[in-house]
Amino acid sequence: MKIDKSLTMLAERALSEWLLEGARLEPINIWENVVFRVNKDGQTYVLRIHRSWYHTLEELNSELVWTAALREYGLNVPEPLLTKDGQGYITKCLPGSDETRNIGVLKWVEGNILGDVIKPDSKDLNKVCDYFEQLGSIAAVIHNQSAVWNVPAGFTRHAFDVEGLVGDTPFWGPFWVLPQLLPQQRDLLEKARKIIGETLAAYGKSPDTYSMIHADLHMGNLVVGRKGIHVIDFDDAGFGWHQYELAVALHSYRDHPKFEMIVKAFFNGYRKDRALDAESIALLPLFLLVRTLVNLSWIQQRPELGQEREIPAMIEEACKEVDRFLAA
């Protein structure tokens, strides 16, 4: 895995803040945040160099506040290793640059990424449904905690509300003005945007359905270990509708021939820990569409990932999905 030398140097220089001097660094991910596995004296950790533009230090510290509350509630979520000064993050300049990066360290959890255990085209339906039932339960427990959680003073995090999804300045950018859009496609996505915005504004933000959510609860962010399923990567966590959480979890499987059975298993797991009313279920197709649409601008914002060439095909599929949604 190739990684910019300055980032490796930055990671090496940061280790002393956690008393990890001389640890062995192994890059394991350069997708958005740069992530290293850190090995020292038989212990393993995860060092993350965060993107400079995505979250402020206050927002990152707020993430730790919420994950601590979730852990206290009984959820299997990341645990930070604090610096020698008791901090969750440090801020350092990239070598040879004025650009600063926030850096944090988490305790390593051994296991397999669930997305590697089961694939969206998996034929083992029993296995798929079993994991989705477990995932539904995890989502419910997250919402149980956040729905009644007293957000502490100074807590700062983005929102996947009407403005954050389809407003004038959405969190991941305006999907309806992408340069790859044809005029007819642009008109269709504008129509979808209007309907989504009006529907969600009318639905409102009851604490029963709108609170802190993980917002990226898919199979790639779940680790199957000895203690069950461990939820990782709270980088996108923010305030949002619970149905968006459900849609994110199910989105990659929406073309599975047994998708209805997967949804049923997921809802069964959710209902074991939290009620799910008919109105919430009825809004799931809208939130599945929302996830499709915001993914367009998510990729457009990240040309360094090399996926920009896929956007025209994604737009075409998104327009088909809008057509099906409007027809229904």
N, C-alpha and C positions, 0 to 999 in steps of 0.2 A: 504494500500500500504506500503510494507516494504521498509525502506530506511536505509542506513548505518548511525549510530548515529553520526559519525564524520562529515558527510555532513550536517546533521541538525544543529550541533553545529557551523559549518562554516557559514551556512546561518544566524543563530542567531547573530553571532559575526559581520557579515557584515552589518547588518541593520543600525547600527549607522552612517555609511558613507552616508546614504540617509536620516538621521534624522527620521528613522522609528523604533527607539527603542521601544520594548514592543509590536510590531505588532504580529498578529496571523499568523503563518506559516502553510500552508497545502500543503504537497507534491502532485503534480498532474501528474508528469511524471518523470520516471527514465530511459527513453529510450535515450541513448547517453548522452545528457546534462541532468543534474538534475534540475527540475523546481518546484518551489514553488509558490503557490498563497499567496499573502501578503495582509492582511487586517489591516488597521489602520485608525481610526477616520472616518469610513464610506467610505474610499477610498480603491480601490483594485489595486494591481500591480502584476507583474510577476517577480520573481527573478530567474535568471538562473545561475547555476554553470557550467561552460563550461568544456568540456573534456580537459585534460592537453596536449594531443598530436595532436589535430586536427587543431587548429588555434593559431597563435601567437597573442599577444596583438595588434600589428600593424595591423594584418589582421582583428581583431574584430573591431578596431576603423575605419578601412576602410569600413566595413559593415555599420557602422552608418553614414559615410559620404554619401554612396550611398543611403541608405534609406531616409536620409534627402533630397537628391536631388529628389528622387521619390515622396516624400510627397509634396515638393514644386511644382512638376509637376502636382499634383492633384490626385495621387494614395493614396488609403487607406492602409497604411502600418504601422508597429509598430513605436511607438514614445518612445524614451528612457526617463527615469527619471534620470537626472544627479545627481552626488554626491554633497555633500555640497561644494566640491572644484571645481565643474563644469566639472567633468570627466564622461566619459561614462562607465568606468569599474574600478574595483579595483582588485588587485592581493593579495591573502592571502594564507598562508600555511594551509593545512589540520591539524586539531588538532592532536598532537602526531606524526607528519610526516614532512619530508622536502619537500613533494610534494606540488607545488603551483597550484592554480586554479584561473582563471579569472572569475569575477562575475559581472553581469550587472542586471539592473532593467528596465523593460518596463511598460508602462501604460496598464492597463487591458482593453480589449475590450469585452463587453458582447455579447454573441451570441452562435450559434450552429456550430460545425464543419460540413462543407458541406459533408464530407464523412459519417457522421451519418445521414444526411438528405436524401442522395441518395446513393445507394449501386451499385457496379458493376453488380449485377444481377437484378437490379430494372426493374419492368415491366411497370412502369409509364414513357413511352418513352417521352411524351411531357415535363414532369418535368425534365428529364435527359437532353434533348436537350436544354431546356431553360437555364439551368445552364451552359451547355457547351458553349452556345452562349455568355453568360456573361463572362465566363472564357477566351474565345477566344479574346474578346475585351480587357480584362485585360492584357493578354499576349502581344497584339499589342501595348498597351500604354507603357508597360515596355520597349519594343523594340524601340518605337518611342523616348523615353527619352534617352536610353543608346546609340543608334546609333549615336546621335549627341552630346552626353555629352563629354565635355573636361575633361578627367580623371585628377584629380589634382595631383601635385607632391607628392610623398610619398605614393600614394595609392597602396596597396599591397593585391592581392587576387589570388587564384589559377586559373588554366585554364583547361577547358574541351576541349582542342585542340587535335591534333593527339597524341602528347606525353601524354597528360593527360588522354586520353581514351584508347589508344592501344599501346603507346610507351613502351620503356624498363622499365620505372618506372612510371606507370600510377597512377593517384591520388588515386584511390581506390584499387590498387594492380592488379597484372596480372591474369585475369580470366582463361587464357589458361594453367596455371601450377598448378591448384588446385590439392591437393593430392587425391581427390575423383574421378578425371577423369580417365576413361579407355583410353588405347592407341588410339583407333579409335576416341574417343570423343576429345582427345587432338589434334589430327591431324585436325579434322573438325573445332575446334575453332581457331586453328592457321591459317587455310585457311580463315576463316571469318575475323580474325584480319588483315590479309594481305590485303584483299579486302577493308575493312573499311579504313585502313590507306592510301592506294593508292588513293581511291576515295576522301577522305577528303583533302588530300594533294593537289590533282589536283583542287579541288573546291576552295580552298583558303580562305582567311579571309577578305572579303570585309566588311567594316563597315555596309553595308546594311543588312548583314546576320550574322555577328559575332561581339558581343559586350558583355557587362555585361548582364547576365541572372539570373533569380531566381534559375533555375536548379533543383527545387524540387516542381514545381507548380502543385501538385496533390490535390485531394479533402480533404486530411487530413491536408493540410496547408492553408485552406480557412475557414474563419469564416463568417457565415451569421448573420449580425446584423442589427440594425435599420438604419444604413447608407449604407446598401448594403453589398457587399462582401469585407471583410478585408483580406489582404494577410499577412500571418505570416511566421515565421521560415525561415530566410534568411541565415541560417548556411551554406548551400551548395552553396550560390550565388558566382558566379565567371564569368570569361570570357568564352564564348562558342558560338556555333552556335544557331541561333534562332530556327532551326528545332529540336534541342535537347530539347529545352524548350517545344515545341509542343508535341514531343514524350512522354515526362514525363507526361504531362497533360492527354494524351490519353491512356497511357500504360495499366493501370489497367482495361480498358474497351475493350481491343482489342479482347477478346473472347465473347463480348456481341453479341447476334444474330443480332442486328441492329447497329453494329459498324459503317457501312458506313454512316448511317443517323446521328450518333453522330459526326463523323468527319465532315460531311457537315455543321452541326450546328456550330461546333467549328470554322470552316473556315469562315462561314458567319459572325460570331461575330468578328473574326480577321480582315476581310476585311472592316468592318465598320470603322476601325481606321487606317489600314495599308495595303498596297498592299501585295499580296502574289502571286508570279509568278509560272509558271508551273515547273520550275527547282526546286524551293523550295519544292513544293508538291511532286515531283518525288522522292526526297530524304527522305521523311518521313518514308517509310518502313525500310530504312537503319538505321535511328536513333531509330526507335522502337526496332530493333534488338540490337543496341548499348546499349539501356537501359536494355534490358534483360540480356545481357552479363556482363555489369558492376555491375549489382545487385548481381551476383554470388560472385565477390570478395568483394563487400560491406558487405555481410553477413559473408563471411569467415573472414573478419577483426574484426568481432564483436561477438566472441563466448559468451560473457556475455549476449547476447540477447536470447540465447537458441534456435536459429534457424539453427544451423549448421547441425543438423540431416536432415533438409529439402534439403540440397544442392544436394545430388544424384538425387532426383526427379526433382529439378530445372535444373540440368545439362541435364537430359534426355529431358525435354521440350525445353530447349535452343537449343539442337542439332536438334530437329524437326523443330524449327523455322529457324535455319540456313539452313537446307535442303530446306525448302519452299522458303526462300529468294534466294538461289542459283538457284532453279528451275525456279523462276520467272524472 
